[in-house]
Amino acid sequence: MSTYNAKEKRKRKRLKAIDELLSTEKTYVNLLSKLVEHYVAALSGNTSILSTHDYATIFPADIHAILGLNQTFLEDLTKVIESSAFNNETSTIGDILISFTPHFKMYQHYCNNYSKAAQRLAKLRQKSSSAFSTYCDQQMQQTYFNRLNIESLIILPIQRMPRYKMLAEEIIKHTEPRHPDLPQLRLALSKISEVNGAINSRMKEFDSRIEVQNIENRFHGKLTNLVTPSRRFIKQGSLCKIGLKDDQDYIFVLFNDCLLYAAQSNGDKLTLGRILHFNSLFVVRATDARINVHNIEHLFEMQSTDESFMVYAPSAHEFDDWLQVIATTCAEHVALDTVKQQEAALDLQHVYARALYIPNDFADKCMIE
């Protein structure tokens, strides 16, 4: 391909990316305005459908500010991009992006509230015959929502920020090095990335909270205190626990402050074995060869104030991953100031880890000297 043709191709791709920025912004603002009109405004003060507290949780005031911001942003983009004077080689949109990126921080406030909003919405929607669920189902059928449900609508602002980053990257990718817009586009991308990073972090935190609730649900009411404000899901998988008579497979679930194991039965149902709480006495390590006399592959041990035992992983990769992630998670938890204060109050000098259970056939003599 000639240099000329390659340059023309980049121009076309740049223009396509700019058009996509504008067209998706139009769709986004339209849906957001319909959300405000048919949910936020329509349900304001309508306590027969939604209580005042639930309304404030699901529809925070930030939604009005975000809509106003993006309406203005769309107007400014439209004026430049749809202008007859627009020139792909000389016109700039980077300055528009830069002027609005500081205001995009209000998305962070919306994101901070999103986990509470989504959880409360899910709870309310469980009652399919309620006035609120009925209203939501009716709205979903309206043509202006294109069959999008309320859950899909309130997450729109969360999904929009990553899209800005992707589109800015695509425009920059096809912008010539000497284009007057390039420095401003790069600066705008940097600022968008900062906001996007904060939102991604909050969304990961939200997902991990939801997973804690999902795991608690698998105990079918037999474990009701697993969900706490600070607990986060980290990892789960199958490990085989060395037992008194037989070894047994368990589902192990790692959280940021503890580790539990449970037996799985009847599909997805879990029966609790035990919860091991992290503190400065918790130890995880590969089992010494002097104890592992049967040369069991991928064997490691966990010692805690709740219970101490040995398990083995199904593969070398899982062995390495479990050892690393448990040790790191425990260390991070113990390093928290609040945990240090709790341990100081409990005086762990007089508390000991449970003795490690070692089966009789693992030793040819008494392990107690």
KAHUFEN-V653391 format. One record per helix or strand. SS is the DSSP state (H for helix, E for strand). FROM is the first residue (numbers start at 1). LEN is the number of residues. If there is no record, write none. Layout:
ss=SS from=FROM len=LEN
ss=SS from=FROM len=LEN
This chain:
ss=H from=3 len=39
ss=H from=52 len=7
ss=H from=62 len=20
ss=H from=94 len=32
ss=H from=131 len=10
ss=H from=143 len=3
ss=H from=150 len=5
ss=H from=156 len=18
ss=H from=182 len=36
ss=E from=233 len=9
ss=E from=248 len=8
ss=E from=258 len=8
ss=E from=269 len=9
ss=E from=283 len=4
ss=E from=299 len=5
ss=E from=309 len=4
ss=H from=316 len=19
ss=H from=337 len=10
ss=H from=348 len=3
ss=H from=360 len=3
